[in-house]
Amino acid sequence: MKPVWETCTKQIPYTVLKPVWETYTKDICYTVMKPVWETRTKTVCYTVMKPVHETRERDVCFTVLKR
C-alpha cells in the first residue's frame, strides 16, 4: 500500500447576517389653536439584518490508502 494524494471540493452553504443602516423620514401634519398648517419631519433610525451569501474555499488534507 502507498498513500495517494487527491484533491476534492465540497460546498458548505451558510448565511451571514450583515447590519444595514437605513434612515426613515415621516411627515406629521396637525392643527394648532390658530388654524395654521405646519409640516414637521421626524427621522427614525433602525438596523435591518440582511442575509449575505458568500462562497469560500479551504483545503482539507487527509490520507486515503488504495490497494
N, CA, C and O of each residue as an XYZ file, in Angstrom:
268
protein
N       0.832     -1.188      0.000
C       0.000      0.000      0.000
C       0.874      1.247      0.000
O       1.933      1.283      0.627
N       0.407      2.276     -0.720
C       1.120      3.543     -0.698
C       0.093      4.678     -0.676
O      -0.987      4.549     -1.253
N       0.421      5.772     -0.023
C      -0.519      6.892      0.039
C      -0.652      7.575     -1.324
O       0.337      7.758     -2.034
N      -1.869      7.945     -1.678
C      -2.150      8.654     -2.926
C      -2.843      9.965     -2.553
O      -3.835      9.962     -1.823
N      -2.316     11.088     -3.056
C      -2.883     12.395     -2.724
C      -3.965     12.759     -3.737
O      -3.759     12.669     -4.947
N      -5.118     13.172     -3.220
C      -6.227     13.593     -4.067
C      -6.729     14.955     -3.600
O      -6.616     15.313     -2.428
N      -7.281     15.696     -4.544
C      -7.910     16.966     -4.196
C      -9.390     16.858     -4.523
O      -9.760     16.462     -5.628
N     -10.241     17.213     -3.557
C     -11.677     17.204     -3.821
C     -12.286     18.484     -3.255
O     -11.727     19.103     -2.350
N     -13.435     18.870     -3.797
C     -14.105     20.104     -3.394
C     -15.451     19.765     -2.782
O     -16.181     18.919     -3.298
N     -15.781     20.431     -1.671
C     -17.061     20.221     -1.014
C     -17.654     21.591     -0.730
O     -16.983     22.444     -0.150
N     -18.911     21.816     -1.133
C     -19.558     23.097     -0.882
C     -20.336     23.023      0.423
O     -21.125     22.105      0.645
N     -20.096     24.012      1.283
C     -20.797     24.099      2.563
C     -21.511     25.459      2.585
O     -20.875     26.481      2.843
N     -22.833     25.482      2.316
C     -23.550     26.760      2.316
C     -23.812     27.260      3.738
O     -24.088     26.470      4.641
N     -23.724     28.576      3.925
C     -24.069     29.171      5.209
C     -24.503     30.613      4.972
O     -24.248     31.177      3.907
N     -25.155     31.205      5.960
C     -25.679     32.558      5.850
C     -25.016     33.451      6.884
O     -24.842     33.056      8.037
N     -24.649     34.650      6.470
C     -24.061     35.647      7.363
C     -25.031     36.813      7.440
O     -25.528     37.267      6.410
N     -25.313     37.311      8.655
C     -26.193     38.465      8.802
C     -25.353     39.731      8.886
O     -24.449     39.841      9.715
N     -25.658     40.662      8.033
C     -24.880     41.886      7.926
C     -25.773     43.069      8.307
O     -26.846     43.224      7.724
N     -25.363     43.917      9.277
C     -26.192     45.062      9.635
C     -26.254     46.099      8.511
O     -25.244     46.408      7.879
N     -27.433     46.619      8.279
C     -27.635     47.630      7.252
C     -28.292     48.836      7.921
O     -29.336     48.693      8.556
N     -27.698     50.017      7.787
C     -28.248     51.228      8.402
C     -29.139     51.924      7.388
O     -28.746     52.156      6.245
N     -30.357     52.256      7.832
C     -31.298     52.960      6.968
C     -31.874     54.153      7.719
O     -32.000     54.118      8.943
N     -32.223     55.203      6.992
C     -32.872     56.361      7.583
C     -34.288     56.466      7.032
O     -34.502     56.363      5.824
N     -35.240     56.669      7.913
C     -36.646     56.707      7.539
C     -37.184     58.100      7.871
O     -36.958     58.593      8.976
N     -37.886     58.740      6.946
C     -38.457     60.068      7.152
C     -39.981     59.975      7.118
O     -40.557     59.334      6.239
N     -40.637     60.638      8.107
C     -42.085     60.599      8.184
C     -42.604     62.025      8.380
O     -42.135     62.743      9.263
N     -43.567     62.428      7.559
C     -44.165     63.754      7.690
C     -45.355     63.671      8.650
O     -46.182     62.766      8.546
N     -45.434     64.630      9.590
C     -46.530     64.678     10.556
C     -47.252     66.012     10.388
O     -46.647     67.073     10.541
N     -48.539     65.958     10.074
C     -49.340     67.177      9.920
C     -50.356     67.253     11.067
O     -50.961     66.243     11.426
N     -50.545     68.448     11.641
C     -51.513     68.627     12.722
C     -51.991     70.071     12.743
O     -51.386     70.938     12.113
N     -53.080     70.331     13.468
C     -53.652     71.674     13.584
C     -53.388     72.206     14.991
O     -53.547     71.483     15.974
N     -52.983     73.474     15.083
C     -52.763     74.126     16.379
C     -53.937     75.069     16.655
O     -54.844     75.157     15.828
N     -53.949     75.781     17.799
C     -55.080     76.634     18.210
C     -55.466     77.635     17.112
O     -56.648     77.817     16.820
N     -54.501     78.256     16.532
C     -54.743     79.159     15.431
C     -54.676     78.299     14.168
O     -53.697     77.574     13.993
N     -55.657     78.348     13.295
C     -55.607     77.462     12.130
C     -54.392     77.740     11.228
O     -54.491     78.491     10.258
N     -53.277     77.141     11.551
C     -52.058     77.260     10.763
C     -51.558     75.839     10.506
O     -51.380     75.067     11.448
N     -51.333     75.492      9.251
C     -50.851     74.147      8.918
C     -49.331     74.135      8.924
O     -48.684     74.984      8.311
N     -48.776     73.161      9.625
C     -47.322     73.004      9.681
C     -46.969     71.576      9.300
O     -47.723     70.638      9.557
N     -45.827     71.436      8.693
C     -45.316     70.101      8.387
C     -43.973     69.943      9.084
O     -43.093     70.793      8.948
N     -43.819     68.856      9.830
C     -42.559     68.594     10.520
C     -42.013     67.254     10.043
O     -42.764     66.357      9.661
N     -40.705     67.140     10.075
C     -40.048     65.904      9.653
C     -39.405     65.240     10.867
O     -38.726     65.890     11.662
N     -39.626     63.963     10.992
C     -39.048     63.189     12.089
C     -38.174     62.095     11.489
O     -38.612     61.370     10.596
N     -36.940     61.971     11.972
C     -36.024     60.947     11.469
C     -36.016     59.765     12.428
O     -35.801     59.928     13.629
N     -36.250     58.586     11.891
C     -36.255     57.358     12.678
C     -35.136     56.474     12.147
O     -35.120     56.133     10.965
N     -34.190     56.098     13.023
C     -33.087     55.229     12.611
C     -33.288     53.827     13.193
O     -33.681     53.682     14.351
N     -33.024     52.823     12.405
C     -33.106     51.450     12.877
C     -32.150     50.577     12.076
O     -31.656     50.975     11.021
N     -31.902     49.388     12.594
C     -30.987     48.449     11.945
C     -31.785     47.289     11.355
O     -32.688     46.753     11.997
N     -31.444     46.912     10.136
C     -32.074     45.782      9.463
C     -30.990     44.748      9.202
O     -29.925     45.085      8.685
N     -31.251     43.485      9.555
C     -30.295     42.413      9.291
C     -30.631     41.799      7.936
O     -31.752     41.346      7.704
N     -29.651     41.792      7.058
C     -29.859     41.352      5.690
C     -28.940     40.161      5.416
O     -27.735     40.267      5.646
N     -29.466     39.028      4.931
C     -28.596     37.883      4.668
C     -27.646     38.142      3.504
O     -28.044     38.697      2.480
N     -26.401     37.741      3.665
C     -25.384     37.901      2.630
C     -24.821     36.505      2.337
O     -24.348     35.824      3.247
N     -24.868     36.091      1.102
C     -24.370     34.768      0.720
C     -22.936     34.893      0.232
O     -22.643     35.708     -0.643
N     -22.053     34.098      0.787
C     -20.648     34.142      0.422
C     -20.186     32.748      0.006
O     -20.731     31.743      0.461
N     -19.185     32.698     -0.855
C     -18.569     31.436     -1.241
C     -17.106     31.494     -0.843
O     -16.391     32.427     -1.210
N     -16.666     30.501     -0.098
C     -15.269     30.454      0.328
C     -14.724     29.060      0.066
O     -15.479     28.090      0.006
N     -13.413     28.965     -0.088
C     -12.762     27.680     -0.286
C     -11.670     27.503      0.750
O     -11.047     28.472      1.185
N     -11.442     26.257      1.142
C     -10.319     25.962      2.018
C      -9.848     24.543      1.725
O     -10.627     23.704      1.272
N      -8.583     24.281      1.984
C      -8.006     22.976      1.734
C      -8.109     22.117      2.990
O      -7.800     22.561      4.096
N      -8.550     20.889      2.792
C      -8.600     19.924      3.882
C      -7.778     18.721      3.424
O      -8.091     18.102      2.407
N      -6.727     18.391      4.175
C      -5.850     17.290      3.795
C      -6.186     16.037      4.603
O      -6.405     16.101      5.813
N      -6.223     14.895      3.909
C      -6.396     13.623      4.602
C      -5.733     12.548      3.736
O      -5.456     12.767      2.557
N      -5.487     11.396      4.336
C      -4.820     10.313      3.640
C      -5.788      9.176      3.366
O      -6.563      8.776      4.235
N      -5.733      8.654      2.124
C      -6.553      7.510      1.734
C      -5.603      6.428      1.251
O      -4.728      6.690      0.426
N      -5.770      5.213      1.761
C      -4.923      4.113      1.315
C      -5.648      3.351      0.219
O      -6.795      2.940      0.399
N      -4.975      3.157     -0.932
C      -5.543      2.400     -2.048
C      -4.776      1.117     -2.216
O      -3.574      1.060     -1.954
N      -5.453      0.110     -2.643
C      -4.778     -1.166     -2.907
C      -4.404     -1.267     -4.355
O      -3.826     -2.270     -4.775
